[in-house]
Amino acid sequence: MIIHTLGPEATDSYAAAQIYNHQHYADQAQIVGHPSFESLLSNLTAYSQDYLLIPAAFKSTIFKASWGDIHYALLEKIDLMDCFITKLDPLVVIKRLNADNRIGYTHAATAQLLTRIVKNVEVQTVASKYLAYQAYQFNQAGYVLTNIKNVQITQHEQIIKSLTPSMVWCVYQIS
């Protein structure tokens, strides 16, 4: 049994796959983390009979599609087998106090949330909230929406919002 999802291990998707593996397969399934859902969804034929774990909040700026769009577009390639709910690791919006820009990094699924919390932010999306923090650090951006476990707050940063949402996860068998 192989479960494909978004990697690396620091992502909410990978954590959800670990929970599902533990609850349903006594930790005997293999979890494969992919660099993006887009790369995974573009290569489904390579994973015939394996499983796909994806959040109901999935959104792709590359595909210009949401989970619902993907669900219906791939009806002949994936079969919905199960759904479950988990709490996500706490999310935080961090402001860099000495930033000279209004750029904010996050995943496409949380882009609108970031714009509701930070007015006039220039949102840049990446493949995961984990990568959002990496881009925020590398580019010295003004804001990031990511998981608290991904960050190390410095004296030049401030958490301006914390959230602990639940997520619906969908498990598909790949045809």
Rosetta constraint file for C-alpha pairs under 8 A:
AtomPair CA 1 CA 28 HARMONIC 7.72 0.50
AtomPair CA 1 CA 29 HARMONIC 4.93 0.50
AtomPair CA 1 CA 30 HARMONIC 6.29 0.50
AtomPair CA 1 CA 50 HARMONIC 6.49 0.50
AtomPair CA 1 CA 51 HARMONIC 7.66 0.50
AtomPair CA 2 CA 29 HARMONIC 5.59 0.50
AtomPair CA 2 CA 30 HARMONIC 4.73 0.50
AtomPair CA 2 CA 31 HARMONIC 5.86 0.50
AtomPair CA 2 CA 32 HARMONIC 7.11 0.50
AtomPair CA 2 CA 50 HARMONIC 5.26 0.50
AtomPair CA 2 CA 51 HARMONIC 6.05 0.50
AtomPair CA 3 CA 17 HARMONIC 7.08 0.50
AtomPair CA 3 CA 29 HARMONIC 6.91 0.50
AtomPair CA 3 CA 30 HARMONIC 6.15 0.50
AtomPair CA 3 CA 31 HARMONIC 4.82 0.50
AtomPair CA 3 CA 32 HARMONIC 6.11 0.50
AtomPair CA 3 CA 50 HARMONIC 6.29 0.50
AtomPair CA 3 CA 51 HARMONIC 4.66 0.50
AtomPair CA 3 CA 52 HARMONIC 5.67 0.50
AtomPair CA 3 CA 53 HARMONIC 6.68 0.50
AtomPair CA 4 CA 31 HARMONIC 6.00 0.50
AtomPair CA 4 CA 32 HARMONIC 4.84 0.50
AtomPair CA 4 CA 33 HARMONIC 6.11 0.50
AtomPair CA 4 CA 34 HARMONIC 7.19 0.50
AtomPair CA 4 CA 40 HARMONIC 7.73 0.50
AtomPair CA 4 CA 50 HARMONIC 7.46 0.50
AtomPair CA 4 CA 51 HARMONIC 5.97 0.50
AtomPair CA 4 CA 52 HARMONIC 4.83 0.50
AtomPair CA 4 CA 53 HARMONIC 6.19 0.50
AtomPair CA 5 CA 13 HARMONIC 6.20 0.50
AtomPair CA 5 CA 14 HARMONIC 6.34 0.50
AtomPair CA 5 CA 17 HARMONIC 7.28 0.50
AtomPair CA 5 CA 31 HARMONIC 7.52 0.50
AtomPair CA 5 CA 32 HARMONIC 6.36 0.50
AtomPair CA 5 CA 33 HARMONIC 5.21 0.50
AtomPair CA 5 CA 34 HARMONIC 6.06 0.50
AtomPair CA 5 CA 37 HARMONIC 7.04 0.50
AtomPair CA 5 CA 40 HARMONIC 7.64 0.50
AtomPair CA 5 CA 52 HARMONIC 6.02 0.50
AtomPair CA 5 CA 53 HARMONIC 5.26 0.50
AtomPair CA 5 CA 54 HARMONIC 6.42 0.50
AtomPair CA 6 CA 11 HARMONIC 6.94 0.50
AtomPair CA 6 CA 13 HARMONIC 5.61 0.50
AtomPair CA 6 CA 14 HARMONIC 6.12 0.50
AtomPair CA 6 CA 33 HARMONIC 4.95 0.50
AtomPair CA 6 CA 34 HARMONIC 4.83 0.50
AtomPair CA 6 CA 35 HARMONIC 6.27 0.50
AtomPair CA 6 CA 36 HARMONIC 5.75 0.50
AtomPair CA 6 CA 37 HARMONIC 5.89 0.50
AtomPair CA 6 CA 54 HARMONIC 7.89 0.50
AtomPair CA 6 CA 128 HARMONIC 7.90 0.50
AtomPair CA 7 CA 11 HARMONIC 5.91 0.50
AtomPair CA 7 CA 13 HARMONIC 7.15 0.50
AtomPair CA 7 CA 14 HARMONIC 5.82 0.50
AtomPair CA 7 CA 32 HARMONIC 7.47 0.50
AtomPair CA 7 CA 33 HARMONIC 3.76 0.50
AtomPair CA 7 CA 34 HARMONIC 4.93 0.50
AtomPair CA 7 CA 35 HARMONIC 5.79 0.50
AtomPair CA 7 CA 36 HARMONIC 7.38 0.50
AtomPair CA 8 CA 14 HARMONIC 6.84 0.50
AtomPair CA 8 CA 33 HARMONIC 5.61 0.50
AtomPair CA 8 CA 34 HARMONIC 7.16 0.50
AtomPair CA 8 CA 35 HARMONIC 7.26 0.50
AtomPair CA 9 CA 14 HARMONIC 5.34 0.50
AtomPair CA 9 CA 15 HARMONIC 6.80 0.50
AtomPair CA 9 CA 33 HARMONIC 7.22 0.50
AtomPair CA 10 CA 14 HARMONIC 6.99 0.50
AtomPair CA 10 CA 15 HARMONIC 7.36 0.50
AtomPair CA 10 CA 130 HARMONIC 6.59 0.50
AtomPair CA 10 CA 150 HARMONIC 7.42 0.50
AtomPair CA 11 CA 15 HARMONIC 6.43 0.50
AtomPair CA 11 CA 128 HARMONIC 6.98 0.50
AtomPair CA 11 CA 129 HARMONIC 7.12 0.50
AtomPair CA 11 CA 130 HARMONIC 6.19 0.50
AtomPair CA 12 CA 16 HARMONIC 6.09 0.50
AtomPair CA 12 CA 88 HARMONIC 6.41 0.50
AtomPair CA 12 CA 89 HARMONIC 7.05 0.50
AtomPair CA 13 CA 17 HARMONIC 6.21 0.50
AtomPair CA 13 CA 53 HARMONIC 7.35 0.50
AtomPair CA 13 CA 54 HARMONIC 6.87 0.50
AtomPair CA 13 CA 55 HARMONIC 7.15 0.50
AtomPair CA 14 CA 18 HARMONIC 6.29 0.50
AtomPair CA 14 CA 31 HARMONIC 7.72 0.50
AtomPair CA 14 CA 33 HARMONIC 6.68 0.50
AtomPair CA 15 CA 19 HARMONIC 6.35 0.50
AtomPair CA 16 CA 20 HARMONIC 6.16 0.50
AtomPair CA 16 CA 86 HARMONIC 7.19 0.50
AtomPair CA 16 CA 169 HARMONIC 7.58 0.50
AtomPair CA 17 CA 21 HARMONIC 5.94 0.50
AtomPair CA 17 CA 31 HARMONIC 6.89 0.50
AtomPair CA 17 CA 53 HARMONIC 6.70 0.50
AtomPair CA 18 CA 22 HARMONIC 6.07 0.50
AtomPair CA 18 CA 27 HARMONIC 7.52 0.50
AtomPair CA 18 CA 31 HARMONIC 7.48 0.50
AtomPair CA 19 CA 23 HARMONIC 6.12 0.50
AtomPair CA 20 CA 24 HARMONIC 5.84 0.50
AtomPair CA 20 CA 25 HARMONIC 7.58 0.50
AtomPair CA 21 CA 25 HARMONIC 5.00 0.50
AtomPair CA 21 CA 26 HARMONIC 6.32 0.50
AtomPair CA 21 CA 27 HARMONIC 5.05 0.50
AtomPair CA 21 CA 28 HARMONIC 6.96 0.50
AtomPair CA 21 CA 29 HARMONIC 5.93 0.50
AtomPair CA 22 CA 26 HARMONIC 4.68 0.50
AtomPair CA 22 CA 27 HARMONIC 4.50 0.50
AtomPair CA 22 CA 28 HARMONIC 7.80 0.50
AtomPair CA 23 CA 27 HARMONIC 7.77 0.50
AtomPair CA 25 CA 29 HARMONIC 6.13 0.50
AtomPair CA 34 CA 39 HARMONIC 7.28 0.50
AtomPair CA 34 CA 40 HARMONIC 6.36 0.50
AtomPair CA 35 CA 39 HARMONIC 7.04 0.50
AtomPair CA 35 CA 127 HARMONIC 7.26 0.50
AtomPair CA 36 CA 40 HARMONIC 6.49 0.50
AtomPair CA 36 CA 127 HARMONIC 5.36 0.50
AtomPair CA 36 CA 128 HARMONIC 7.47 0.50
AtomPair CA 37 CA 41 HARMONIC 5.89 0.50
AtomPair CA 37 CA 127 HARMONIC 7.56 0.50
AtomPair CA 38 CA 42 HARMONIC 5.98 0.50
AtomPair CA 38 CA 60 HARMONIC 7.50 0.50
AtomPair CA 38 CA 62 HARMONIC 7.49 0.50
AtomPair CA 38 CA 63 HARMONIC 7.45 0.50
AtomPair CA 39 CA 43 HARMONIC 6.48 0.50
AtomPair CA 40 CA 44 HARMONIC 6.41 0.50
AtomPair CA 43 CA 47 HARMONIC 7.47 0.50
AtomPair CA 44 CA 48 HARMONIC 6.83 0.50
AtomPair CA 44 CA 77 HARMONIC 7.59 0.50
AtomPair CA 44 CA 174 HARMONIC 6.87 0.50
AtomPair CA 45 CA 174 HARMONIC 7.94 0.50
AtomPair CA 45 CA 175 HARMONIC 7.65 0.50
AtomPair CA 47 CA 51 HARMONIC 7.91 0.50
AtomPair CA 47 CA 174 HARMONIC 6.70 0.50
AtomPair CA 48 CA 174 HARMONIC 5.29 0.50
AtomPair CA 48 CA 175 HARMONIC 5.23 0.50
AtomPair CA 49 CA 173 HARMONIC 6.12 0.50
AtomPair CA 49 CA 174 HARMONIC 5.14 0.50
AtomPair CA 49 CA 175 HARMONIC 5.63 0.50
AtomPair CA 50 CA 173 HARMONIC 5.96 0.50
AtomPair CA 50 CA 174 HARMONIC 5.60 0.50
AtomPair CA 51 CA 171 HARMONIC 6.69 0.50
AtomPair CA 51 CA 172 HARMONIC 5.49 0.50
AtomPair CA 51 CA 173 HARMONIC 4.49 0.50
AtomPair CA 51 CA 174 HARMONIC 5.71 0.50
AtomPair CA 52 CA 170 HARMONIC 7.97 0.50
AtomPair CA 52 CA 171 HARMONIC 5.65 0.50
AtomPair CA 52 CA 172 HARMONIC 5.04 0.50
AtomPair CA 52 CA 173 HARMONIC 6.30 0.50
AtomPair CA 52 CA 174 HARMONIC 6.80 0.50
AtomPair CA 53 CA 169 HARMONIC 6.75 0.50
AtomPair CA 53 CA 170 HARMONIC 5.66 0.50
AtomPair CA 53 CA 171 HARMONIC 4.62 0.50
AtomPair CA 53 CA 172 HARMONIC 6.49 0.50
AtomPair CA 54 CA 58 HARMONIC 6.94 0.50
AtomPair CA 54 CA 169 HARMONIC 5.79 0.50
AtomPair CA 54 CA 170 HARMONIC 5.40 0.50
AtomPair CA 54 CA 171 HARMONIC 6.70 0.50
AtomPair CA 55 CA 67 HARMONIC 7.52 0.50
AtomPair CA 55 CA 167 HARMONIC 6.88 0.50
AtomPair CA 55 CA 168 HARMONIC 5.93 0.50
AtomPair CA 55 CA 169 HARMONIC 4.41 0.50
AtomPair CA 55 CA 170 HARMONIC 5.99 0.50
AtomPair CA 56 CA 67 HARMONIC 5.60 0.50
AtomPair CA 56 CA 68 HARMONIC 7.79 0.50
AtomPair CA 56 CA 167 HARMONIC 7.31 0.50
AtomPair CA 56 CA 168 HARMONIC 5.51 0.50
AtomPair CA 56 CA 169 HARMONIC 5.78 0.50
AtomPair CA 56 CA 170 HARMONIC 6.54 0.50
AtomPair CA 57 CA 66 HARMONIC 7.35 0.50
AtomPair CA 57 CA 67 HARMONIC 6.34 0.50
AtomPair CA 57 CA 109 HARMONIC 6.00 0.50
AtomPair CA 57 CA 167 HARMONIC 7.55 0.50
AtomPair CA 57 CA 168 HARMONIC 7.64 0.50
AtomPair CA 58 CA 66 HARMONIC 5.60 0.50
AtomPair CA 58 CA 67 HARMONIC 4.91 0.50
AtomPair CA 58 CA 108 HARMONIC 7.96 0.50
AtomPair CA 58 CA 109 HARMONIC 5.75 0.50
AtomPair CA 59 CA 64 HARMONIC 7.58 0.50
AtomPair CA 59 CA 65 HARMONIC 5.81 0.50
AtomPair CA 59 CA 66 HARMONIC 4.18 0.50
AtomPair CA 59 CA 67 HARMONIC 6.16 0.50
AtomPair CA 59 CA 108 HARMONIC 5.70 0.50
AtomPair CA 59 CA 109 HARMONIC 4.92 0.50
AtomPair CA 60 CA 64 HARMONIC 5.42 0.50
AtomPair CA 60 CA 65 HARMONIC 5.29 0.50
AtomPair CA 60 CA 66 HARMONIC 6.22 0.50
AtomPair CA 60 CA 108 HARMONIC 6.05 0.50
AtomPair CA 60 CA 109 HARMONIC 7.45 0.50
AtomPair CA 61 CA 65 HARMONIC 6.90 0.50
AtomPair CA 61 CA 108 HARMONIC 6.44 0.50
AtomPair CA 61 CA 125 HARMONIC 7.92 0.50
AtomPair CA 65 CA 69 HARMONIC 5.52 0.50
AtomPair CA 65 CA 70 HARMONIC 6.64 0.50
AtomPair CA 66 CA 70 HARMONIC 6.36 0.50
AtomPair CA 67 CA 71 HARMONIC 5.96 0.50
AtomPair CA 68 CA 72 HARMONIC 6.33 0.50
AtomPair CA 69 CA 73 HARMONIC 5.97 0.50
AtomPair CA 70 CA 74 HARMONIC 5.92 0.50
AtomPair CA 71 CA 75 HARMONIC 6.32 0.50
AtomPair CA 74 CA 78 HARMONIC 5.94 0.50
AtomPair CA 75 CA 79 HARMONIC 6.71 0.50
AtomPair CA 76 CA 175 HARMONIC 7.47 0.50
AtomPair CA 77 CA 174 HARMONIC 5.96 0.50
AtomPair CA 77 CA 175 HARMONIC 5.02 0.50
AtomPair CA 78 CA 172 HARMONIC 5.80 0.50
AtomPair CA 78 CA 173 HARMONIC 5.56 0.50
AtomPair CA 78 CA 174 HARMONIC 4.50 0.50
AtomPair CA 78 CA 175 HARMONIC 5.59 0.50
AtomPair CA 79 CA 172 HARMONIC 5.09 0.50
AtomPair CA 79 CA 173 HARMONIC 5.14 0.50
AtomPair CA 79 CA 174 HARMONIC 6.48 0.50
AtomPair CA 79 CA 175 HARMONIC 7.27 0.50
AtomPair CA 80 CA 170 HARMONIC 7.03 0.50
AtomPair CA 80 CA 171 HARMONIC 6.02 0.50
AtomPair CA 80 CA 172 HARMONIC 4.30 0.50
AtomPair CA 80 CA 173 HARMONIC 6.52 0.50
AtomPair CA 81 CA 170 HARMONIC 7.76 0.50
AtomPair CA 81 CA 171 HARMONIC 5.65 0.50
AtomPair CA 81 CA 172 HARMONIC 5.22 0.50
AtomPair CA 81 CA 173 HARMONIC 6.51 0.50
AtomPair CA 82 CA 170 HARMONIC 6.01 0.50
AtomPair CA 82 CA 171 HARMONIC 5.07 0.50
AtomPair CA 82 CA 172 HARMONIC 7.03 0.50
AtomPair CA 83 CA 168 HARMONIC 6.76 0.50
AtomPair CA 83 CA 169 HARMONIC 5.43 0.50
AtomPair CA 83 CA 170 HARMONIC 4.53 0.50
AtomPair CA 83 CA 171 HARMONIC 6.00 0.50
AtomPair CA 84 CA 168 HARMONIC 5.72 0.50
AtomPair CA 84 CA 169 HARMONIC 5.35 0.50
AtomPair CA 84 CA 170 HARMONIC 6.85 0.50
AtomPair CA 85 CA 166 HARMONIC 6.68 0.50
AtomPair CA 85 CA 167 HARMONIC 5.49 0.50
AtomPair CA 85 CA 168 HARMONIC 4.57 0.50
AtomPair CA 85 CA 169 HARMONIC 6.08 0.50
AtomPair CA 86 CA 166 HARMONIC 5.53 0.50
AtomPair CA 86 CA 167 HARMONIC 5.51 0.50
AtomPair CA 86 CA 168 HARMONIC 6.82 0.50
AtomPair CA 86 CA 169 HARMONIC 7.80 0.50
AtomPair CA 87 CA 164 HARMONIC 6.90 0.50
AtomPair CA 87 CA 165 HARMONIC 5.97 0.50
AtomPair CA 87 CA 166 HARMONIC 4.13 0.50
AtomPair CA 87 CA 167 HARMONIC 6.15 0.50
AtomPair CA 88 CA 164 HARMONIC 6.28 0.50
AtomPair CA 88 CA 165 HARMONIC 5.86 0.50
AtomPair CA 88 CA 166 HARMONIC 5.64 0.50
AtomPair CA 88 CA 167 HARMONIC 6.52 0.50
AtomPair CA 89 CA 147 HARMONIC 6.13 0.50
AtomPair CA 89 CA 148 HARMONIC 7.23 0.50
AtomPair CA 89 CA 149 HARMONIC 7.44 0.50
AtomPair CA 89 CA 164 HARMONIC 6.68 0.50
AtomPair CA 90 CA 147 HARMONIC 5.65 0.50
AtomPair CA 90 CA 148 HARMONIC 5.78 0.50
AtomPair CA 90 CA 149 HARMONIC 7.85 0.50
AtomPair CA 90 CA 162 HARMONIC 6.82 0.50
AtomPair CA 90 CA 163 HARMONIC 5.69 0.50
AtomPair CA 90 CA 164 HARMONIC 4.60 0.50
AtomPair CA 90 CA 165 HARMONIC 7.42 0.50
AtomPair CA 91 CA 145 HARMONIC 6.87 0.50
AtomPair CA 91 CA 146 HARMONIC 5.53 0.50
AtomPair CA 91 CA 147 HARMONIC 4.35 0.50
AtomPair CA 91 CA 148 HARMONIC 5.71 0.50
AtomPair CA 91 CA 162 HARMONIC 5.64 0.50
AtomPair CA 91 CA 163 HARMONIC 5.04 0.50
AtomPair CA 91 CA 164 HARMONIC 6.09 0.50
AtomPair CA 91 CA 165 HARMONIC 7.94 0.50
AtomPair CA 92 CA 144 HARMONIC 7.93 0.50
AtomPair CA 92 CA 145 HARMONIC 5.63 0.50
AtomPair CA 92 CA 146 HARMONIC 5.69 0.50
AtomPair CA 92 CA 147 HARMONIC 5.98 0.50
AtomPair CA 92 CA 148 HARMONIC 5.82 0.50
AtomPair CA 92 CA 159 HARMONIC 6.48 0.50
AtomPair CA 92 CA 160 HARMONIC 7.46 0.50
AtomPair CA 92 CA 161 HARMONIC 5.55 0.50
AtomPair CA 92 CA 162 HARMONIC 4.46 0.50
AtomPair CA 92 CA 163 HARMONIC 6.34 0.50
AtomPair CA 93 CA 114 HARMONIC 7.53 0.50
AtomPair CA 93 CA 143 HARMONIC 6.87 0.50
AtomPair CA 93 CA 144 HARMONIC 5.57 0.50
AtomPair CA 93 CA 145 HARMONIC 4.42 0.50
AtomPair CA 93 CA 146 HARMONIC 6.70 0.50
AtomPair CA 93 CA 159 HARMONIC 5.79 0.50
AtomPair CA 93 CA 160 HARMONIC 5.67 0.50
AtomPair CA 93 CA 161 HARMONIC 5.15 0.50
AtomPair CA 93 CA 162 HARMONIC 6.61 0.50
AtomPair CA 94 CA 143 HARMONIC 5.48 0.50
AtomPair CA 94 CA 144 HARMONIC 5.39 0.50
AtomPair CA 94 CA 145 HARMONIC 6.59 0.50
AtomPair CA 94 CA 157 HARMONIC 6.55 0.50
AtomPair CA 94 CA 158 HARMONIC 5.55 0.50
AtomPair CA 94 CA 159 HARMONIC 4.47 0.50
AtomPair CA 94 CA 160 HARMONIC 5.83 0.50
AtomPair CA 94 CA 161 HARMONIC 7.39 0.50
AtomPair CA 95 CA 142 HARMONIC 5.72 0.50
AtomPair CA 95 CA 143 HARMONIC 4.69 0.50
AtomPair CA 95 CA 144 HARMONIC 6.99 0.50
AtomPair CA 95 CA 157 HARMONIC 5.53 0.50
AtomPair CA 95 CA 158 HARMONIC 5.26 0.50
AtomPair CA 95 CA 159 HARMONIC 6.36 0.50
AtomPair CA 95 CA 160 HARMONIC 6.67 0.50
AtomPair CA 96 CA 140 HARMONIC 7.96 0.50
AtomPair CA 96 CA 141 HARMONIC 7.17 0.50
AtomPair CA 96 CA 142 HARMONIC 4.97 0.50
AtomPair CA 96 CA 143 HARMONIC 6.17 0.50
AtomPair CA 96 CA 156 HARMONIC 5.90 0.50
AtomPair CA 96 CA 157 HARMONIC 4.47 0.50
AtomPair CA 96 CA 158 HARMONIC 6.61 0.50
AtomPair CA 97 CA 142 HARMONIC 7.55 0.50
AtomPair CA 97 CA 156 HARMONIC 5.23 0.50
AtomPair CA 97 CA 157 HARMONIC 5.38 0.50
AtomPair CA 97 CA 158 HARMONIC 6.98 0.50
AtomPair CA 98 CA 142 HARMONIC 7.98 0.50
AtomPair CA 98 CA 156 HARMONIC 6.40 0.50
AtomPair CA 99 CA 140 HARMONIC 6.90 0.50
AtomPair CA 99 CA 141 HARMONIC 6.50 0.50
AtomPair CA 99 CA 142 HARMONIC 5.01 0.50
AtomPair CA 100 CA 142 HARMONIC 7.12 0.50
AtomPair CA 101 CA 141 HARMONIC 6.52 0.50
AtomPair CA 101 CA 142 HARMONIC 5.61 0.50
AtomPair CA 102 CA 120 HARMONIC 7.29 0.50
AtomPair CA 102 CA 121 HARMONIC 5.15 0.50
AtomPair CA 102 CA 122 HARMONIC 5.78 0.50
AtomPair CA 102 CA 141 HARMONIC 7.11 0.50
AtomPair CA 102 CA 142 HARMONIC 5.18 0.50
AtomPair CA 102 CA 143 HARMONIC 7.02 0.50
AtomPair CA 103 CA 121 HARMONIC 5.85 0.50
AtomPair CA 103 CA 122 HARMONIC 4.60 0.50
AtomPair CA 103 CA 123 HARMONIC 5.91 0.50
AtomPair CA 103 CA 124 HARMONIC 6.97 0.50
AtomPair CA 103 CA 141 HARMONIC 5.32 0.50
AtomPair CA 103 CA 142 HARMONIC 5.33 0.50
AtomPair CA 103 CA 143 HARMONIC 6.17 0.50
AtomPair CA 104 CA 114 HARMONIC 7.77 0.50
AtomPair CA 104 CA 121 HARMONIC 6.10 0.50
AtomPair CA 104 CA 122 HARMONIC 5.87 0.50
AtomPair CA 104 CA 123 HARMONIC 4.85 0.50
AtomPair CA 104 CA 124 HARMONIC 6.03 0.50
AtomPair CA 104 CA 136 HARMONIC 7.29 0.50
AtomPair CA 104 CA 141 HARMONIC 6.21 0.50
AtomPair CA 104 CA 142 HARMONIC 5.95 0.50
AtomPair CA 104 CA 143 HARMONIC 4.21 0.50
AtomPair CA 104 CA 144 HARMONIC 5.04 0.50
AtomPair CA 104 CA 145 HARMONIC 7.49 0.50
AtomPair CA 105 CA 123 HARMONIC 5.89 0.50
AtomPair CA 105 CA 124 HARMONIC 4.91 0.50
AtomPair CA 105 CA 125 HARMONIC 5.77 0.50
AtomPair CA 105 CA 126 HARMONIC 7.27 0.50
AtomPair CA 105 CA 132 HARMONIC 5.05 0.50
AtomPair CA 105 CA 133 HARMONIC 7.09 0.50
AtomPair CA 105 CA 135 HARMONIC 6.93 0.50
AtomPair CA 105 CA 136 HARMONIC 5.99 0.50
AtomPair CA 105 CA 141 HARMONIC 7.53 0.50
AtomPair CA 105 CA 143 HARMONIC 6.43 0.50
AtomPair CA 105 CA 144 HARMONIC 4.72 0.50
AtomPair CA 105 CA 145 HARMONIC 6.44 0.50
AtomPair CA 106 CA 110 HARMONIC 6.41 0.50
AtomPair CA 106 CA 111 HARMONIC 6.15 0.50
AtomPair CA 106 CA 114 HARMONIC 7.70 0.50
AtomPair CA 106 CA 123 HARMONIC 7.39 0.50
AtomPair CA 106 CA 124 HARMONIC 6.61 0.50
AtomPair CA 106 CA 125 HARMONIC 5.16 0.50
AtomPair CA 106 CA 126 HARMONIC 6.25 0.50
AtomPair CA 106 CA 128 HARMONIC 7.14 0.50
AtomPair CA 106 CA 129 HARMONIC 5.46 0.50
AtomPair CA 106 CA 131 HARMONIC 7.97 0.50
AtomPair CA 106 CA 132 HARMONIC 4.80 0.50
AtomPair CA 106 CA 133 HARMONIC 7.60 0.50
AtomPair CA 106 CA 144 HARMONIC 5.99 0.50
AtomPair CA 106 CA 145 HARMONIC 5.19 0.50
AtomPair CA 106 CA 146 HARMONIC 6.45 0.50
AtomPair CA 107 CA 111 HARMONIC 6.27 0.50
AtomPair CA 107 CA 125 HARMONIC 5.02 0.50
AtomPair CA 107 CA 126 HARMONIC 5.21 0.50
AtomPair CA 107 CA 127 HARMONIC 5.93 0.50
AtomPair CA 107 CA 128 HARMONIC 5.07 0.50
AtomPair CA 107 CA 129 HARMONIC 5.25 0.50
AtomPair CA 107 CA 132 HARMONIC 6.62 0.50
AtomPair CA 108 CA 125 HARMONIC 5.29 0.50
AtomPair CA 108 CA 126 HARMONIC 6.87 0.50
AtomPair CA 108 CA 127 HARMONIC 7.59 0.50
AtomPair CA 110 CA 114 HARMONIC 6.33 0.50
AtomPair CA 110 CA 145 HARMONIC 7.64 0.50
AtomPair CA 111 CA 115 HARMONIC 6.47 0.50
AtomPair CA 111 CA 123 HARMONIC 6.66 0.50
AtomPair CA 111 CA 125 HARMONIC 7.07 0.50
AtomPair CA 112 CA 116 HARMONIC 6.30 0.50
AtomPair CA 113 CA 117 HARMONIC 6.40 0.50
AtomPair CA 114 CA 118 HARMONIC 5.95 0.50
AtomPair CA 114 CA 121 HARMONIC 7.88 0.50
AtomPair CA 114 CA 123 HARMONIC 7.76 0.50
AtomPair CA 114 CA 145 HARMONIC 6.50 0.50
AtomPair CA 115 CA 119 HARMONIC 5.93 0.50
AtomPair CA 115 CA 120 HARMONIC 7.17 0.50
AtomPair CA 115 CA 121 HARMONIC 6.19 0.50
AtomPair CA 115 CA 123 HARMONIC 7.50 0.50
AtomPair CA 117 CA 161 HARMONIC 7.67 0.50
AtomPair CA 125 CA 132 HARMONIC 7.25 0.50
AtomPair CA 126 CA 131 HARMONIC 6.39 0.50
AtomPair CA 126 CA 132 HARMONIC 5.91 0.50
AtomPair CA 127 CA 131 HARMONIC 6.60 0.50
AtomPair CA 127 CA 132 HARMONIC 7.76 0.50
AtomPair CA 128 CA 132 HARMONIC 6.23 0.50
AtomPair CA 129 CA 133 HARMONIC 6.53 0.50
AtomPair CA 129 CA 145 HARMONIC 7.02 0.50
AtomPair CA 129 CA 146 HARMONIC 4.79 0.50
AtomPair CA 129 CA 147 HARMONIC 6.70 0.50
AtomPair CA 130 CA 134 HARMONIC 6.70 0.50
AtomPair CA 130 CA 146 HARMONIC 6.52 0.50
AtomPair CA 130 CA 147 HARMONIC 7.24 0.50
AtomPair CA 130 CA 150 HARMONIC 6.27 0.50
AtomPair CA 131 CA 135 HARMONIC 6.14 0.50
AtomPair CA 132 CA 136 HARMONIC 6.05 0.50
AtomPair CA 132 CA 144 HARMONIC 6.70 0.50
AtomPair CA 132 CA 145 HARMONIC 7.35 0.50
AtomPair CA 132 CA 146 HARMONIC 6.66 0.50
AtomPair CA 133 CA 137 HARMONIC 6.16 0.50
AtomPair CA 133 CA 144 HARMONIC 6.31 0.50
AtomPair CA 133 CA 145 HARMONIC 7.64 0.50
AtomPair CA 133 CA 146 HARMONIC 6.30 0.50
AtomPair CA 133 CA 150 HARMONIC 6.94 0.50
AtomPair CA 133 CA 151 HARMONIC 7.16 0.50
AtomPair CA 134 CA 138 HARMONIC 6.10 0.50
AtomPair CA 135 CA 139 HARMONIC 5.82 0.50
AtomPair CA 135 CA 141 HARMONIC 7.84 0.50
AtomPair CA 136 CA 140 HARMONIC 5.65 0.50
AtomPair CA 136 CA 141 HARMONIC 4.91 0.50
AtomPair CA 136 CA 142 HARMONIC 7.56 0.50
AtomPair CA 136 CA 143 HARMONIC 7.02 0.50
AtomPair CA 136 CA 144 HARMONIC 6.17 0.50
AtomPair CA 137 CA 141 HARMONIC 6.86 0.50
AtomPair CA 146 CA 150 HARMONIC 7.04 0.50
AtomPair CA 147 CA 151 HARMONIC 7.37 0.50
AtomPair CA 153 CA 157 HARMONIC 6.03 0.50
AtomPair CA 153 CA 158 HARMONIC 7.30 0.50
